[in-house]
């Protein structure tokens, strides 16, 4: 009776190529870049500048001399409303 001996190792299987990592997806804008979002945000900024501008202006119309804070508010509001 012949006993089976240790089998001779055959050729090693070829290593499988690893797939290359996929390119990262392009970054999506924070708010999606939709025009309605841009228009709403822009209108909100303009209204905020108008509100800041009108506060000191009302007091100046009543004859109250403007303070340095009022002048700073008006200057800020004018520079924001490009």
N, CA, C and O atoms as CSV, one atom per row, in Angstrom:
chain,resi,resn,atom,element,x,y,z
A,1,UNK,N,N,0.855,-1.166,0.000
A,1,UNK,CA,C,0.000,0.000,0.000
A,1,UNK,C,C,0.903,1.231,0.000
A,1,UNK,O,O,1.894,1.338,0.722
A,2,UNK,N,N,0.498,2.110,-0.831
A,2,UNK,CA,C,1.289,3.336,-0.919
A,2,UNK,C,C,0.541,4.462,-0.224
A,2,UNK,O,O,-0.635,4.725,-0.475
A,3,UNK,N,N,1.249,5.081,0.618
A,3,UNK,CA,C,0.645,6.222,1.313
A,3,UNK,C,C,0.907,7.485,0.488
A,3,UNK,O,O,1.979,7.674,-0.086
A,4,UNK,N,N,-0.107,8.330,0.456
A,4,UNK,CA,C,0.123,9.563,-0.298
A,4,UNK,C,C,1.145,10.429,0.421
A,4,UNK,O,O,1.030,10.665,1.623
A,5,UNK,N,N,2.100,10.882,-0.280
A,5,UNK,CA,C,3.129,11.734,0.291
A,5,UNK,C,C,2.705,13.197,0.235
A,5,UNK,O,O,1.654,13.536,-0.309
A,6,UNK,N,N,3.519,14.025,0.790
A,6,UNK,CA,C,3.172,15.449,0.721
A,6,UNK,C,C,3.184,15.903,-0.729
A,6,UNK,O,O,4.083,15.587,-1.508
A,7,UNK,N,N,2.180,16.634,-1.041
A,7,UNK,CA,C,2.062,17.090,-2.419
A,7,UNK,C,C,3.077,18.193,-2.676
A,7,UNK,O,O,3.365,19.025,-1.816
A,8,UNK,N,N,3.584,18.166,-3.844
A,8,UNK,CA,C,4.545,19.201,-4.207
A,8,UNK,C,C,3.780,20.504,-4.432
A,8,UNK,O,O,2.758,20.524,-5.118
A,9,UNK,N,N,4.280,21.577,-3.854
A,9,UNK,CA,C,3.564,22.839,-4.051
A,9,UNK,C,C,3.660,23.268,-5.500
A,9,UNK,O,O,4.725,23.241,-6.118
A,10,UNK,N,N,2.523,23.660,-6.015
A,10,UNK,CA,C,2.469,24.125,-7.389
A,10,UNK,C,C,2.871,25.586,-7.452
A,10,UNK,O,O,3.268,26.169,-6.443
A,11,UNK,N,N,2.774,26.165,-8.602
A,11,UNK,CA,C,3.124,27.586,-8.711
A,11,UNK,C,C,2.144,28.426,-7.886
A,11,UNK,O,O,0.946,28.145,-7.843
A,12,UNK,N,N,2.663,29.430,-7.254
A,12,UNK,CA,C,1.826,30.306,-6.422
A,12,UNK,C,C,0.870,31.078,-7.325
A,12,UNK,O,O,1.240,31.491,-8.424
A,13,UNK,N,N,-0.366,31.270,-6.853
A,13,UNK,CA,C,-1.308,32.033,-7.679
A,13,UNK,C,C,-0.824,33.482,-7.822
A,13,UNK,O,O,-0.235,34.053,-6.906
A,14,UNK,N,N,-1.084,34.036,-8.965
A,14,UNK,CA,C,-0.671,35.420,-9.229
A,14,UNK,C,C,-1.465,36.362,-8.324
A,14,UNK,O,O,-2.672,36.189,-8.156
A,15,UNK,N,N,-0.794,37.354,-7.743
A,15,UNK,CA,C,-1.537,38.283,-6.876
A,15,UNK,C,C,-2.545,39.083,-7.700
A,15,UNK,O,O,-2.288,39.477,-8.838
A,16,UNK,N,N,-3.680,39.300,-7.088
A,16,UNK,CA,C,-4.727,40.067,-7.771
A,16,UNK,C,C,-4.375,41.552,-7.734
A,16,UNK,O,O,-3.945,42.065,-6.701
A,17,UNK,N,N,-4.552,42.225,-8.836
A,17,UNK,CA,C,-4.255,43.671,-8.818
A,17,UNK,C,C,-5.295,44.398,-7.967
A,17,UNK,O,O,-6.494,44.137,-8.066
A,18,UNK,N,N,-4.818,45.299,-7.146
A,18,UNK,CA,C,-5.739,46.078,-6.313
A,18,UNK,C,C,-6.250,47.248,-7.139
A,18,UNK,O,O,-5.481,47.904,-7.842
A,19,UNK,N,N,-7.539,47.505,-7.050
A,19,UNK,CA,C,-8.079,48.625,-7.835
A,19,UNK,C,C,-7.541,49.950,-7.302
A,19,UNK,O,O,-7.330,50.114,-6.100
A,20,UNK,N,N,-7.327,50.875,-8.205
A,20,UNK,CA,C,-6.848,52.204,-7.824
A,20,UNK,C,C,-7.955,52.930,-7.066
A,20,UNK,O,O,-9.133,52.767,-7.383
A,21,UNK,N,N,-7.587,53.726,-6.073
A,21,UNK,CA,C,-8.626,54.458,-5.339
A,21,UNK,C,C,-9.362,55.413,-6.272
A,21,UNK,O,O,-8.766,56.039,-7.149
A,22,UNK,N,N,-10.650,55.506,-6.062
A,22,UNK,CA,C,-11.475,56.374,-6.907
A,22,UNK,C,C,-11.141,57.832,-6.630
A,22,UNK,O,O,-10.773,58.193,-5.512
A,23,UNK,N,N,-11.270,58.645,-7.634
A,23,UNK,CA,C,-11.028,60.080,-7.471
A,23,UNK,C,C,-12.098,60.655,-6.548
A,23,UNK,O,O,-13.261,60.258,-6.630
A,24,UNK,N,N,-11.721,61.580,-5.675
A,24,UNK,CA,C,-12.724,62.154,-4.770
A,24,UNK,C,C,-13.782,62.921,-5.555
A,24,UNK,O,O,-13.499,63.544,-6.578
A,25,UNK,N,N,-14.997,62.856,-5.051
A,25,UNK,CA,C,-16.101,63.563,-5.701
A,25,UNK,C,C,-15.872,65.068,-5.579
A,25,UNK,O,O,-15.326,65.517,-4.571
A,26,UNK,N,N,-16.269,65.851,-6.566
A,26,UNK,CA,C,-16.095,67.302,-6.462
A,26,UNK,C,C,-16.882,67.844,-5.275
A,26,UNK,O,O,-17.982,67.382,-4.974
A,27,UNK,N,N,-16.301,68.825,-4.615
A,27,UNK,CA,C,-16.936,69.402,-3.432
A,27,UNK,C,C,-18.219,70.124,-3.829
A,27,UNK,O,O,-18.239,70.908,-4.777
A,28,UNK,N,N,-19.282,69.847,-3.090
A,28,UNK,CA,C,-20.566,70.492,-3.356
A,28,UNK,C,C,-20.615,71.810,-2.584
A,28,UNK,O,O,-20.204,71.848,-1.424
A,29,UNK,N,N,-21.100,72.881,-3.189
A,29,UNK,CA,C,-21.197,74.150,-2.467
A,29,UNK,C,C,-22.050,73.995,-1.207
A,29,UNK,O,O,-22.919,73.126,-1.133
A,30,UNK,N,N,-21.792,74.841,-0.234
A,30,UNK,CA,C,-22.450,74.730,1.064
A,30,UNK,C,C,-23.965,74.781,0.942
A,30,UNK,O,O,-24.653,73.964,1.554
A,31,UNK,N,N,-24.496,75.704,0.181
A,31,UNK,CA,C,-25.944,75.826,0.048
A,31,UNK,C,C,-26.437,75.339,-1.304
A,31,UNK,O,O,-27.545,75.686,-1.712
A,32,UNK,N,N,-25.648,74.550,-2.001
A,32,UNK,CA,C,-26.086,73.991,-3.265
A,32,UNK,C,C,-25.908,74.921,-4.449
A,32,UNK,O,O,-26.014,74.465,-5.587
A,33,UNK,N,N,-25.647,76.179,-4.240
A,33,UNK,CA,C,-25.429,77.111,-5.339
A,33,UNK,C,C,-26.686,77.453,-6.115
A,33,UNK,O,O,-26.590,77.875,-7.267
A,34,UNK,N,N,-27.860,77.286,-5.525
A,34,UNK,CA,C,-29.081,77.595,-6.271
A,34,UNK,C,C,-29.313,79.110,-6.272
A,34,UNK,O,O,-28.952,79.805,-5.322
A,35,UNK,N,N,-29.914,79.602,-7.339
A,35,UNK,CA,C,-30.123,81.045,-7.481
A,35,UNK,C,C,-31.109,81.589,-6.461
A,35,UNK,O,O,-30.958,82.723,-6.006
A,36,UNK,N,N,-32.111,80.810,-6.093
A,36,UNK,CA,C,-33.074,81.317,-5.114
A,36,UNK,C,C,-32.397,81.536,-3.766
A,36,UNK,O,O,-32.718,82.489,-3.057
A,37,UNK,N,N,-31.452,80.648,-3.405
A,37,UNK,CA,C,-30.720,80.832,-2.148
A,37,UNK,C,C,-29.857,82.090,-2.203
A,37,UNK,O,O,-29.772,82.841,-1.231
A,38,UNK,N,N,-29.224,82.308,-3.342
A,38,UNK,CA,C,-28.372,83.491,-3.482
A,38,UNK,C,C,-29.193,84.773,-3.423
A,38,UNK,O,O,-28.802,85.739,-2.768
A,39,UNK,N,N,-30.328,84.777,-4.108
A,39,UNK,CA,C,-31.171,85.977,-4.099
A,39,UNK,C,C,-31.731,86.248,-2.711
A,39,UNK,O,O,-31.778,87.398,-2.273
A,40,UNK,N,N,-32.155,85.203,-2.019
A,40,UNK,CA,C,-32.704,85.373,-0.679
A,40,UNK,C,C,-31.633,85.888,0.278
A,40,UNK,O,O,-31.895,86.785,1.079
A,41,UNK,N,N,-30.432,85.327,0.198
A,41,UNK,CA,C,-29.348,85.771,1.075
A,41,UNK,C,C,-28.940,87.209,0.764
A,41,UNK,O,O,-28.713,88.004,1.676
A,42,UNK,N,N,-28.848,87.544,-0.521
A,42,UNK,CA,C,-28.484,88.905,-0.905
A,42,UNK,C,C,-29.514,89.924,-0.461
A,42,UNK,O,O,-29.167,91.004,0.018
A,43,UNK,N,N,-30.796,89.574,-0.626
A,43,UNK,CA,C,-31.855,90.488,-0.186
A,43,UNK,C,C,-31.815,90.660,1.327
A,43,UNK,O,O,-32.040,91.759,1.836
A,44,UNK,N,N,-31.533,89.587,2.041
A,44,UNK,CA,C,-31.428,89.676,3.499
A,44,UNK,C,C,-30.294,90.585,3.933
A,44,UNK,O,O,-30.447,91.367,4.871
A,45,UNK,N,N,-29.150,90.490,3.253
A,45,UNK,CA,C,-28.025,91.361,3.589
A,45,UNK,C,C,-28.334,92.823,3.302
A,45,UNK,O,O,-27.984,93.703,4.089
A,46,UNK,N,N,-28.992,93.082,2.174
A,46,UNK,CA,C,-29.343,94.470,1.855
A,46,UNK,C,C,-30.358,95.033,2.843
A,46,UNK,O,O,-30.259,96.195,3.238
A,47,UNK,N,N,-31.329,94.220,3.244
A,47,UNK,CA,C,-32.309,94.692,4.229
A,47,UNK,C,C,-31.660,94.927,5.591
A,47,UNK,O,O,-32.036,95.860,6.301
A,48,UNK,N,N,-30.700,94.097,5.960
A,48,UNK,CA,C,-29.993,94.310,7.227
A,48,UNK,C,C,-29.203,95.616,7.183
A,48,UNK,O,O,-29.177,96.360,8.163
A,49,UNK,N,N,-28.556,95.896,6.046
A,49,UNK,CA,C,-27.820,97.155,5.915
A,49,UNK,C,C,-28.768,98.351,5.976
A,49,UNK,O,O,-28.441,99.371,6.581
A,50,UNK,N,N,-29.936,98.231,5.354
A,50,UNK,CA,C,-30.927,99.308,5.393
A,50,UNK,C,C,-31.420,99.544,6.815
A,50,UNK,O,O,-31.599,100.688,7.232
A,51,UNK,N,N,-31.637,98.464,7.557
A,51,UNK,CA,C,-32.110,98.586,8.940
A,51,UNK,C,C,-31.052,99.265,9.807
A,51,UNK,O,O,-31.380,100.098,10.652
A,52,UNK,N,N,-29.785,98.908,9.599
A,52,UNK,CA,C,-28.710,99.544,10.365
A,52,UNK,C,C,-28.601,101.022,9.991
A,52,UNK,O,O,-28.333,101.862,10.851
A,53,UNK,N,N,-28.807,101.339,8.722
A,53,UNK,CA,C,-28.702,102.718,8.240
A,53,UNK,C,C,-29.850,103.579,8.762
A,53,UNK,O,O,-29.641,104.745,9.096
A,54,UNK,N,N,-31.055,103.021,8.836
A,54,UNK,CA,C,-32.229,103.807,9.219
A,54,UNK,C,C,-32.247,104.172,10.699
A,54,UNK,O,O,-32.826,105.196,11.061
A,55,UNK,N,N,-31.635,103.370,11.565
A,55,UNK,CA,C,-31.656,103.670,13.007
A,55,UNK,C,C,-31.098,105.043,13.331
A,55,UNK,O,O,-31.828,105.874,13.871
A,56,UNK,N,N,-29.842,105.318,13.026
A,56,UNK,CA,C,-29.279,106.640,13.318
A,56,UNK,C,C,-29.913,107.743,12.469
A,56,UNK,O,O,-29.989,108.892,12.902
A,57,UNK,N,N,-30.360,107.402,11.282
A,57,UNK,CA,C,-30.941,108.425,10.402
A,57,UNK,C,C,-32.238,108.979,11.002
A,57,UNK,O,O,-32.506,110.176,10.904
A,58,UNK,N,N,-33.038,108.111,11.619
A,58,UNK,CA,C,-34.284,108.571,12.255
A,58,UNK,C,C,-33.992,109.574,13.364
A,58,UNK,O,O,-34.659,110.602,13.480
A,59,UNK,N,N,-32.980,109.258,14.182
A,59,UNK,CA,C,-32.674,110.179,15.284
A,59,UNK,C,C,-32.117,111.504,14.754
A,59,UNK,O,O,-32.360,112.550,15.355
A,60,UNK,N,N,-31.382,111.479,13.648
A,60,UNK,CA,C,-30.868,112.727,13.076
A,60,UNK,C,C,-31.999,113.556,12.482
A,60,UNK,O,O,-31.931,114.785,12.503
A,61,UNK,N,N,-33.038,112.910,11.952
A,61,UNK,CA,C,-34.184,113.656,11.420
A,61,UNK,C,C,-34.921,114.385,12.531
A,61,UNK,O,O,-35.522,115.432,12.290
A,62,UNK,N,N,-34.882,113.846,13.741
A,62,UNK,CA,C,-35.545,114.495,14.878
A,62,UNK,C,C,-34.712,115.634,15.452
A,62,UNK,O,O,-35.157,116.327,16.367
A,63,UNK,N,N,-33.520,115.831,14.930
A,63,UNK,CA,C,-32.688,116.940,15.392
A,63,UNK,C,C,-31.644,116.547,16.415
A,63,UNK,O,O,-30.939,117.415,16.930
A,64,UNK,N,N,-31.523,115.278,16.723
A,64,UNK,CA,C,-30.518,114.826,17.688
A,64,UNK,C,C,-29.171,114.751,16.965
A,64,UNK,O,O,-29.079,114.133,15.904
A,65,UNK,N,N,-28.128,115.370,17.521
A,65,UNK,CA,C,-26.825,115.295,16.847
A,65,UNK,C,C,-26.310,113.850,16.845
A,65,UNK,O,O,-26.461,113.135,17.837
A,66,UNK,N,N,-25.712,113.428,15.747
A,66,UNK,CA,C,-25.262,112.030,15.670
A,66,UNK,C,C,-24.057,111.761,16.566
A,66,UNK,O,O,-23.170,112.601,16.712
A,67,UNK,N,N,-24.048,110.600,17.147
A,67,UNK,CA,C,-22.899,110.187,17.958
A,67,UNK,C,C,-21.882,109.495,17.053
A,67,UNK,O,O,-22.146,109.263,15.873
A,68,UNK,N,N,-20.740,109.175,17.606
A,68,UNK,CA,C,-19.725,108.466,16.820
A,68,UNK,C,C,-20.229,107.082,16.418
A,68,UNK,O,O,-19.913,106.599,15.331
A,69,UNK,N,N,-21.007,106.445,17.284
A,69,UNK,CA,C,-21.558,105.127,16.954
A,69,UNK,C,C,-22.528,105.232,15.783
A,69,UNK,O,O,-22.552,104.365,14.909
A,70,UNK,N,N,-23.333,106.306,15.771
A,70,UNK,CA,C,-24.281,106.487,14.667
A,70,UNK,C,C,-23.541,106.713,13.350
A,70,UNK,O,O,-23.939,106.184,12.312
A,71,UNK,N,N,-22.475,107.490,13.393
A,71,UNK,CA,C,-21.684,107.724,12.184
A,71,UNK,C,C,-21.048,106.417,11.716
A,71,UNK,O,O,-21.006,106.140,10.518
A,72,UNK,N,N,-20.556,105.617,12.658
A,72,UNK,CA,C,-19.952,104.330,12.300
A,72,UNK,C,C,-20.998,103.398,11.692
A,72,UNK,O,O,-20.712,102.684,10.730
A,73,UNK,N,N,-22.218,103.402,12.256
A,73,UNK,CA,C,-23.283,102.549,11.710
A,73,UNK,C,C,-23.636,102.954,10.285
A,73,UNK,O,O,-23.786,102.101,9.410
A,74,UNK,N,N,-23.768,104.243,10.056
A,74,UNK,CA,C,-24.126,104.714,8.717
A,74,UNK,C,C,-23.010,104.393,7.724
A,74,UNK,O,O,-23.276,103.960,6.603
A,75,UNK,N,N,-21.758,104.606,8.141
A,75,UNK,CA,C,-20.631,104.296,7.254
A,75,UNK,C,C,-20.598,102.813,6.922
A,75,UNK,O,O,-20.365,102.436,5.773
A,76,UNK,N,N,-20.829,101.968,7.923
A,76,UNK,CA,C,-20.845,100.517,7.701
A,76,UNK,C,C,-21.978,100.133,6.759
A,76,UNK,O,O,-21.784,99.326,5.849
A,77,UNK,N,N,-23.155,100.705,6.971
A,77,UNK,CA,C,-24.308,100.355,6.139
A,77,UNK,C,C,-24.103,100.797,4.693
A,77,UNK,O,O,-24.484,100.081,3.767
A,78,UNK,N,N,-23.508,101.965,4.496
A,78,UNK,CA,C,-23.274,102.442,3.130
A,78,UNK,C,C,-22.241,101.565,2.426
A,78,UNK,O,O,-22.370,101.280,1.235
A,79,UNK,N,N,-21.218,101.140,3.164
A,79,UNK,CA,C,-20.181,100.313,2.526
A,79,UNK,C,C,-20.695,98.918,2.202
A,79,UNK,O,O,-20.166,98.279,1.293
A,80,UNK,N,N,-21.700,98.424,2.906
A,80,UNK,CA,C,-22.254,97.097,2.646
A,80,UNK,C,C,-23.223,97.093,1.479
A,80,UNK,O,O,-23.400,96.054,0.844
A,81,UNK,N,N,-23.850,98.203,1.176
A,81,UNK,CA,C,-24.879,98.235,0.138
A,81,UNK,C,C,-24.327,98.517,-1.243
A,81,UNK,O,O,-24.822,99.412,-1.929
A,82,UNK,N,N,-23.310,97.774,-1.673
A,82,UNK,CA,C,-22.707,98.003,-2.993
A,82,UNK,C,C,-23.656,97.682,-4.084
A,82,UNK,O,O,-23.315,97.817,-5.259
